[in-house]
Amino acid sequence: MEKRLQSLKNSRAFKMTLYLDPRLNYAGSKLFSYEEKEEIQGYITELWHRIRDTSIPISETSCDLPASNLLEDENDILIAGLFGSSTVSSGDGEGSGFMQQLKAVEVEPRRGVKFDVWEF
């Protein structure tokens, strides 16, 4: 059992999943150290960039989004929907909407065990 838990804790995907789950990672949680959180944020950002780089641009897809949203990447729209933001800045740096939302995960309040993560 300990061996299995240790192999899970070493998995990037498992770390990212735990980081994004407000039942386990919340303001004041000791699940991850500051360094681990920075590392996991780097993993998530790297994944986001890979998804974004391989996605079909929104202008080439058929969608019913208002014209004002056409400047947003579909991944930004997904993240904005998940984390409750309505606007996304155009930068890729530390000040971008995506990065702000990723950092905001750390200050979410603790959620109960029965909290529906899919509705979050």
C-alpha positions as CSV (number, residue, x, y, z in Angstrom):
1,M,0.0,0.0,0.0
2,E,2.8,2.5,0.9
3,K,4.6,1.6,-2.3
4,R,1.5,2.3,-4.3
5,L,0.9,5.6,-2.5
6,Q,4.5,6.7,-3.1
7,S,4.3,5.9,-6.8
8,L,1.0,7.9,-7.0
9,K,2.6,10.9,-5.2
10,N,5.4,10.9,-7.8
11,S,3.0,11.1,-10.7
12,R,2.6,14.5,-12.4
13,A,-1.0,13.8,-13.3
14,F,-1.9,12.8,-9.7
15,K,-0.2,15.9,-8.3
16,M,-2.1,18.1,-10.7
17,T,-5.4,16.4,-9.9
18,L,-4.9,16.9,-6.1
19,Y,-3.8,20.5,-6.7
20,L,-7.0,21.3,-8.5
21,D,-9.3,19.5,-6.1
22,P,-10.7,22.1,-3.6
23,R,-11.6,19.3,-1.1
24,L,-7.8,18.6,-0.7
25,N,-6.0,21.7,-1.7
26,Y,-7.5,24.9,-0.1
27,A,-6.3,28.0,1.6
28,G,-4.2,26.9,4.5
29,S,-3.8,23.3,3.3
30,K,-0.6,21.6,4.1
31,L,-1.0,19.0,1.3
32,F,1.8,20.7,-0.8
33,S,4.8,22.8,0.2
34,Y,5.3,26.2,-1.6
35,E,7.9,24.6,-3.8
36,E,5.6,21.7,-4.7
37,K,2.9,24.1,-5.6
38,E,5.2,26.1,-7.9
39,E,6.3,22.8,-9.5
40,I,2.7,21.7,-10.1
41,Q,1.7,25.1,-11.4
42,G,4.5,24.7,-13.9
43,Y,3.2,21.2,-14.9
44,I,-0.3,22.6,-15.4
45,T,1.0,25.6,-17.4
46,E,3.1,23.4,-19.6
47,L,0.1,21.1,-20.3
48,W,-2.1,24.2,-21.0
49,H,0.5,25.4,-23.5
50,R,0.7,22.0,-25.2
51,I,-3.1,21.8,-25.5
52,R,-3.4,25.4,-26.8
53,D,-0.6,24.9,-29.4
54,T,-2.3,21.8,-30.8
55,S,-5.9,23.2,-30.7
56,I,-7.7,24.5,-33.7
57,P,-8.1,28.2,-33.4
58,I,-11.6,29.3,-32.4
59,S,-12.0,31.4,-35.6
60,E,-11.8,28.2,-37.6
61,T,-14.4,26.3,-35.5
62,S,-18.1,26.7,-35.7
63,C,-19.4,28.0,-32.4
64,D,-22.2,30.1,-31.0
65,L,-20.0,32.4,-28.9
66,P,-20.5,36.2,-29.0
67,A,-18.0,38.1,-31.2
68,S,-16.3,39.6,-28.1
69,N,-15.2,36.1,-27.0
70,L,-13.5,35.2,-30.3
71,L,-10.2,36.7,-29.0
72,E,-10.1,34.3,-26.2
73,D,-8.6,30.9,-26.5
74,E,-11.0,28.0,-26.0
75,N,-8.9,26.8,-23.1
76,D,-9.1,30.2,-21.5
77,I,-12.9,30.0,-21.8
78,L,-12.9,26.6,-20.2
79,I,-10.7,27.7,-17.3
80,A,-12.8,30.9,-16.9
81,G,-15.9,28.8,-16.7
82,L,-14.4,26.5,-14.1
83,F,-13.0,29.3,-11.9
84,G,-15.7,31.9,-12.3
85,S,-13.9,34.6,-14.3
86,S,-15.6,36.3,-17.2
87,T,-12.6,37.9,-18.9
88,V,-9.2,36.8,-19.9
89,S,-6.2,39.0,-20.6
90,S,-4.2,38.4,-23.7
91,G,-0.8,37.8,-22.1
92,D,0.9,34.5,-21.5
93,G,3.0,35.7,-18.6
94,E,2.5,35.8,-14.9
95,G,-0.3,38.4,-15.3
96,S,-2.4,36.4,-17.7
97,G,-5.9,35.4,-16.9
98,F,-4.9,31.7,-16.9
99,M,-2.1,32.2,-14.5
100,Q,-4.2,34.4,-12.2
101,Q,-6.9,31.7,-12.1
102,L,-4.2,29.0,-11.5
103,K,-2.8,30.9,-8.6
104,A,-6.4,31.5,-7.3
105,V,-6.8,27.8,-6.7
106,E,-4.5,28.1,-3.7
107,V,-6.9,30.5,-1.9
108,E,-10.1,28.7,-2.4
109,P,-12.0,27.8,0.8
110,R,-12.0,24.1,1.9
111,R,-14.9,22.1,0.4
112,G,-16.7,19.2,2.1
113,V,-16.2,15.6,1.1
114,K,-19.7,15.6,-0.6
115,F,-18.7,18.6,-2.7
116,D,-19.4,17.9,-6.4
117,V,-16.0,18.6,-8.1
118,W,-17.6,18.4,-11.6
119,E,-19.9,21.3,-10.8
120,F,-17.0,23.3,-9.5
